[in-house]
């Protein structure tokens, strides 16, 4: 199944380290509390996605050509159930990852389908939200340095700031990559990530974070018609 732009940006987090990326954030209002640096060759932290939370994820990508893209997604998690809904002027698209299966919903059309690949009848490997950014914050380049940069505050939340620098002369696609993450004390996960390469910068940030969720949003609404996956693919093609 081909996913539309802006979907599952935690998957994008791991990809931007391997591709052109970027994007400034001009409204973050981060207040620095400490600039003390602590160096390490191994990850000095662990991340674990909360069992239950919801947020708005904004991804800003600027590349070396001067073009930029902004995508926003409403994300929610309740135990093993996950939900993502694109926020854009186009059609709404909802992705549900449930114990009984993975589904794509188009609210305007009141249709849904199982998420399957185009070349098989098996469920597609819909990116998981579990332990978001784990690939990003545990880089395995030939020269990886972790720096603890002290504590900061972002939108009233207490954060620990880290910088990860990867310089791998063998795998040129991950060389000279600099990543900065702000890990939230309460959530135990990054709520802001900046990735810099020689080709640009990407910023991924969570806002409107809440610890309670509406369980009904993890259900397929009554009145939705189940269709074949190819019908959803055609509709997604029109959205793109």
FILO-535509 format. One record per residue (C-alpha): x, y negated, z. Coordinates in nm, 2 decimals, padded with zeros to 4 digits, always signed. Example, Ala and Ser with C-alpha at 12.3 -4.5 7.8 and 13.67 -1.06 7.14 Angstrom:
<sites>
@east +01.23	north +00.45	up +00.78
@east +01.37	north +00.11	up +00.71
</sites>
This chain:
<sites>
@east +00.00	north +00.00	up +00.00
@east +00.14	north -00.34	up -00.10
@east +00.11	north -00.59	up +00.18
@east +00.04	north -00.96	up +00.12
@east +00.28	north -01.24	up +00.21
@east +00.31	north -01.32	up +00.57
@east +00.21	north -00.98	up +00.70
@east +00.38	north -00.82	up +01.00
@east +00.65	north -01.07	up +01.05
@east +00.82	north -00.87	up +01.32
@east +00.91	north -00.64	up +01.03
@east +01.03	north -00.96	up +00.86
@east +01.26	north -01.03	up +01.15
@east +01.46	north -00.72	up +01.08
@east +01.46	north -00.80	up +00.70
@east +01.57	north -01.16	up +00.72
@east +01.91	north -01.05	up +00.85
@east +01.96	north -00.88	up +00.52
@east +01.81	north -01.13	up +00.28
@east +01.80	north -01.51	up +00.21
@east +01.61	north -01.68	up +00.49
@east +01.55	north -02.00	up +00.68
@east +01.33	north -02.28	up +00.79
@east +01.34	north -02.57	up +01.05
@east +01.09	north -02.61	up +01.32
@east +01.03	north -02.97	up +01.40
@east +00.78	north -02.94	up +01.69
@east +00.93	north -02.68	up +01.92
@east +01.01	north -02.92	up +02.21
@east +01.27	north -02.69	up +02.37
@east +01.42	north -02.83	up +02.69
@east +01.77	north -02.70	up +02.77
@east +01.84	north -02.61	up +03.14
@east +02.19	north -02.46	up +03.11
@east +02.46	north -02.44	up +02.85
@east +02.68	north -02.18	up +03.02
@east +02.80	north -01.92	up +02.77
@east +02.85	north -01.55	up +02.86
@east +03.01	north -01.33	up +02.59
@east +02.95	north -00.96	up +02.53
@east +03.01	north -00.70	up +02.26
@east +02.69	north -00.51	up +02.36
@east +02.33	north -00.63	up +02.39
@east +02.31	north -00.80	up +02.74
@east +01.93	north -00.76	up +02.74
@east +01.64	north -00.53	up +02.65
@east +01.31	north -00.62	up +02.49
@east +00.98	north -00.44	up +02.55
@east +00.65	north -00.55	up +02.40
@east +00.38	north -00.60	up +02.66
@east +00.11	north -00.34	up +02.68
@east -00.16	north -00.61	up +02.63
@east -00.13	north -00.96	up +02.48
@east -00.23	north -01.19	up +02.20
@east -00.07	north -01.48	up +02.02
@east -00.03	north -01.68	up +01.70
@east +00.29	north -01.60	up +01.51
@east +00.43	north -01.87	up +01.28
@east +00.70	north -01.79	up +01.03
@east +00.89	north -02.08	up +00.85
@east +01.12	north -01.98	up +00.57
@east +01.35	north -02.22	up +00.39
@east +01.60	north -02.09	up +00.14
@east +01.90	north -02.24	up -00.04
@east +01.69	north -02.36	up -00.34
@east +01.50	north -02.60	up -00.11
@east +01.17	north -02.42	up -00.13
@east +00.99	north -02.32	up +00.19
@east +00.70	north -02.10	up +00.30
@east +00.49	north -02.11	up +00.62
@east +00.27	north -01.82	up +00.73
@east +00.06	north -01.78	up +01.04
@east -00.08	north -01.46	up +01.18
@east -00.31	north -01.39	up +01.48
@east -00.17	north -01.09	up +01.65
@east -00.31	north -00.88	up +01.94
@east -00.22	north -00.56	up +02.12
@east -00.41	north -00.34	up +02.36
@east -00.22	north -00.03	up +02.45
@east -00.17	north +00.17	up +02.14
@east -00.41	north -00.05	up +01.94
@east -00.27	north -00.33	up +01.73
@east -00.43	north -00.60	up +01.52
@east -00.30	north -00.87	up +01.28
@east -00.51	north -01.12	up +01.09
@east -00.37	north -01.36	up +00.84
@east -00.44	north -01.73	up +00.88
@east -00.44	north -01.90	up +00.54
@east -00.66	north -02.10	up +00.31
@east -00.72	north -01.78	up +00.11
@east -00.91	north -01.47	up +00.21
@east -00.88	north -01.34	up +00.56
@east -00.71	north -01.00	up +00.58
@east -00.71	north -00.79	up +00.90
@east -00.48	north -00.50	up +00.97
@east -00.57	north -00.25	up +01.24
@east -00.34	north +00.01	up +01.38
@east -00.56	north +00.23	up +01.59
@east -00.52	north +00.58	up +01.75
@east -00.76	north +00.72	up +01.49
@east -00.58	north +00.56	up +01.19
@east -00.46	north +00.25	up +01.01
@east -00.70	north +00.03	up +00.83
@east -00.72	north -00.29	up +00.62
@east -01.03	north -00.50	up +00.64
@east -01.15	north -00.79	up +00.42
@east -01.41	north -00.98	up +00.63
@east -01.54	north -01.19	up +00.35
@east -01.63	north -00.88	up +00.15
@east -01.73	north -00.67	up +00.45
@east -01.52	north -00.38	up +00.32
@east -01.24	north -00.18	up +00.47
@east -01.02	north +00.12	up +00.37
@east -00.76	north +00.34	up +00.52
@east -00.40	north +00.21	up +00.47
@east -00.25	north +00.46	up +00.24
@east +00.04	north +00.43	up -00.01
@east -00.02	north +00.39	up -00.38
@east +00.16	north +00.72	up -00.46
@east +00.02	north +00.96	up -00.20
@east -00.28	north +01.03	up +00.02
@east -00.08	north +01.00	up +00.34
@east -00.11	north +00.70	up +00.57
@east +00.13	north +00.43	up +00.48
@east +00.41	north +00.34	up +00.72
@east +00.24	north +00.03	up +00.85
@east +00.51	north -00.16	up +01.05
@east +00.47	north -00.12	up +01.42
@east +00.46	north -00.41	up +01.66
@east +00.61	north -00.20	up +01.94
@east +00.94	north -00.34	up +02.07
@east +00.94	north -00.62	up +01.82
@east +01.28	north -00.75	up +01.71
@east +01.47	north -00.45	up +01.85
@east +01.65	north -00.40	up +01.52
@east +01.73	north -00.77	up +01.52
@east +01.87	north -00.80	up +01.87
@east +02.08	north -00.48	up +01.86
@east +02.29	north -00.55	up +01.55
@east +02.55	north -00.29	up +01.46
@east +02.78	north -00.49	up +01.24
@east +03.16	north -00.43	up +01.25
@east +03.20	north -00.75	up +01.45
@east +02.89	north -00.83	up +01.67
@east +02.91	north -01.08	up +01.95
@east +02.63	north -01.16	up +02.20
@east +02.63	north -01.49	up +02.38
@east +02.41	north -01.57	up +02.68
@east +02.35	north -01.94	up +02.64
@east +02.16	north -02.01	up +02.96
@east +01.80	north -02.08	up +03.04
@east +01.55	north -02.31	up +02.86
@east +01.18	north -02.40	up +02.86
@east +00.95	north -02.38	up +02.56
@east +00.59	north -02.50	up +02.59
@east +00.61	north -02.45	up +02.97
@east +00.74	north -02.09	up +02.94
@east +01.07	north -01.98	up +03.11
@east +01.32	north -01.83	up +02.86
@east +01.66	north -01.69	up +02.84
@east +01.85	north -01.79	up +02.53
@east +02.09	north -01.56	up +02.35
@east +02.30	north -01.59	up +02.03
@east +02.40	north -01.29	up +01.82
@east +02.67	north -01.33	up +01.55
@east +02.74	north -01.05	up +01.30
@east +03.04	north -01.06	up +01.08
@east +03.06	north -00.75	up +00.87
@east +03.31	north -00.76	up +00.58
@east +03.20	north -00.41	up +00.46
@east +02.83	north -00.47	up +00.43
@east +02.82	north -00.81	up +00.27
@east +02.45	north -00.84	up +00.30
@east +02.47	north -00.88	up +00.68
@east +02.80	north -01.08	up +00.70
@east +02.81	north -01.41	up +00.86
@east +02.46	north -01.38	up +01.02
@east +02.38	north -01.59	up +01.32
@east +02.07	north -01.51	up +01.52
@east +01.93	north -01.70	up +01.82
@east +01.66	north -01.55	up +02.04
@east +01.46	north -01.69	up +02.33
@east +01.33	north -01.41	up +02.55
@east +01.03	north -01.49	up +02.76
@east +01.07	north -01.39	up +03.13
@east +00.71	north -01.29	up +03.18
@east +00.66	north -01.10	up +02.85
@east +01.01	north -00.95	up +02.83
@east +01.02	north -01.01	up +02.45
@east +01.14	north -01.28	up +02.21
@east +00.89	north -01.56	up +02.15
@east +01.12	north -01.76	up +01.93
@east +01.38	north -01.63	up +01.68
@east +01.61	north -01.83	up +01.45
@east +01.82	north -01.65	up +01.19
@east +02.08	north -01.83	up +00.99
@east +02.28	north -01.69	up +00.69
@east +02.48	north -01.86	up +00.42
@east +02.16	north -01.88	up +00.22
@east +01.92	north -02.05	up +00.46
@east +01.73	north -02.01	up +00.79
@east +01.42	north -01.85	up +00.92
@east +01.23	north -01.94	up +01.24
@east +00.97	north -01.71	up +01.39
@east +00.77	north -01.84	up +01.69
@east +00.48	north -01.72	up +01.91
@east +00.23	north -01.97	up +02.04
@east -00.11	north -01.96	up +02.22
@east +00.01	north -01.66	up +02.41
@east -00.25	north -01.48	up +02.63
@east -00.24	north -01.17	up +02.84
@east -00.61	north -01.07	up +02.80
@east -00.77	north -00.95	up +02.48
@east -01.12	north -00.87	up +02.35
@east -01.14	north -00.50	up +02.30
@east -01.41	north -00.55	up +02.03
@east -01.15	north -00.70	up +01.79
@east -00.99	north -00.36	up +01.77
@east -01.30	north -00.20	up +01.63
@east -01.43	north -00.19	up +01.27
@east -01.74	north -00.42	up +01.28
@east -02.08	north -00.28	up +01.21
@east -02.20	north -00.33	up +00.85
@east -01.86	north -00.29	up +00.69
@east -01.85	north -00.06	up +00.39
@east -01.57	north +00.19	up +00.36
@east -01.41	north +00.18	up +00.01
@east -01.12	north +00.35	up -00.16
@east -00.77	north +00.21	up -00.10
@east -00.74	north +00.11	up -00.46
@east -01.03	north -00.13	up -00.42
@east -00.85	north -00.31	up -00.14
@east -00.53	north -00.32	up -00.34
@east -00.72	north -00.49	up -00.63
@east -00.86	north -00.75	up -00.38
@east -00.52	north -00.81	up -00.23
@east -00.38	north -00.86	up -00.58
@east -00.63	north -01.14	up -00.64
@east -00.53	north -01.30	up -00.31
@east -00.16	north -01.29	up -00.40
</sites>
